[in-house]
């Protein structure tokens, strides 16, 4: 039986976490292993974190989607901005094709952060160029869970 991921992006605006977008990711066990030690077999990547559960202040829509998946959902967790950047770096360092963005044979996937733009820019750019984003944007996180 296969395992899939349900990733959602949340943004913190003026002190409150808001639902932003679902993320475009497909099945990749190396990604799941790196993100939360899910489907991590011998000599797999060192996980960023074990599953943390849903954040206490999870956005309403993210919780709604999680509740909809019910008992089929497992290993709920989230990654903060630094951890998202660590995940992106993992793929660059390992020379792996990222499991989001373009599915074609060209290199267009390299510029996409999870197939979504954050206010017209990449997610990872928030750390490097915070002035390029709306001043109300305080933080970003990816909330996710898996199903079998």
N, C-alpha and C positions, 0 to 999 in steps of 0.2 A: 504494500500500500504506500502511495506517495505522500509526501508532506508539502504543503503549500503555505505561503506567508500572506498575511493581511496587514500591510503597512499603511499608516496614515501619518500625514504631516500636520503638526500643530505649531502655531505661532503664539508668542506671548506679546500681547498688545496692551499697553497701559496697565500692566500688572495682572492681566487675566489671560489664561490659556484659551485660545480659540481654534476651532477646527479650520484647517486650510485646504487640504486636498488628500485624496487617496494617492498612493505612490505606485508607479508602474514598475513592479518587480516580478520576475518569474522564478520558477523553482531552481534553486542553486544551493546544494547542500553545503558547499564551501562557504557561501554567504551566511547560511543559517548557523553554521558552526562558529564562524567568526563573530556574528552578532550576539548569540545567546547560548552557545554550546548545544544547539539543537542539531541532531543528525551528525554529530561529531564523532568520527571513528578514529581508530588508532592513527597517531601521527598527523592528526588534523590540525588546523590553526588554533592558536591560543585564543580563546574567546575574549572579547572585549569585556563581557560581564555575564554572569549567570542570569537567568530570567529574574527581573525585578518586580514583576507584577505590573498592573496598570498604575500610573501615577495617582496619588490621592486627589490631585486637582485636575484630572483628565477632563478634556473638553466634552461637552454633552454629546455631540455627534459621534465622537470616537467611542464613547461608552455605549451609545446606541448600537453601533455596528458590532461591538464586542458582545453585547447582550444578545443581539440577533444570532450570532454564531453559537451562543450557548455552550453546551458541554462539548461540542466539537472543537472549540477553541482551546488551545493549551499554550503553556510557556509564554504567557503575556509578559511584555517587557517594553522598554523604551531606551532610546539613545539620545543624549544631548548633543549639542552642536560639536563639541570637541570629539565625541565618540563617532559622530557621523563622518567627520573629517578623517578620523583614524580608519574607519571602514573604507573610505575612498582611497586612502593611502595604501591600505592593504592590497587592494586590487592593482594599483599602479606598481607597487613593489613586487608583487607576485607575477606581474605581466598577464593577469587574467582579464578576460573580457567582462566588464561589469554587467550584472544581470538586470539592467534597466536601459531605458533609452532605445536607441536603434538596434534592430535585430539583423541588420544587413551586414555584409562582409566588409564594408568600409570602416573607417575609424571615427565616424560621427558620434559614436557612443562616448568618446573621450571627453566631450564638452558637457555632457548631460549629467546632472546630479539627480539620480532616481527618476528621470523622465519628467521632472516638473521644474518650472521656473518659479522663483520666489520674488515676486514683484518685478518681473522682467529680468532677473539676474539669477545666477547659480546660488544654490544653498551654501556651498562652501565659501563663496565670496563674502558672506556676511562677516566672517571672522577677520578677513584681511582688509575689507573695505566697508566698514560699518556705515560710513557717511553716505554711501551710495544707496542706502535703503531708507524707507520711511522712518522718521525719528521716533515714532510710536512703537516700532518693532524692537523688542527687548531681547528676544531669544527664539530659538527654534528647537523642536525635538521631533523624533520619529517614534511613534507608538505602534507596536505591532504584536501579533500573536500568530500561531501556526494552527493548522488542522491536518488531520491524516485521513 
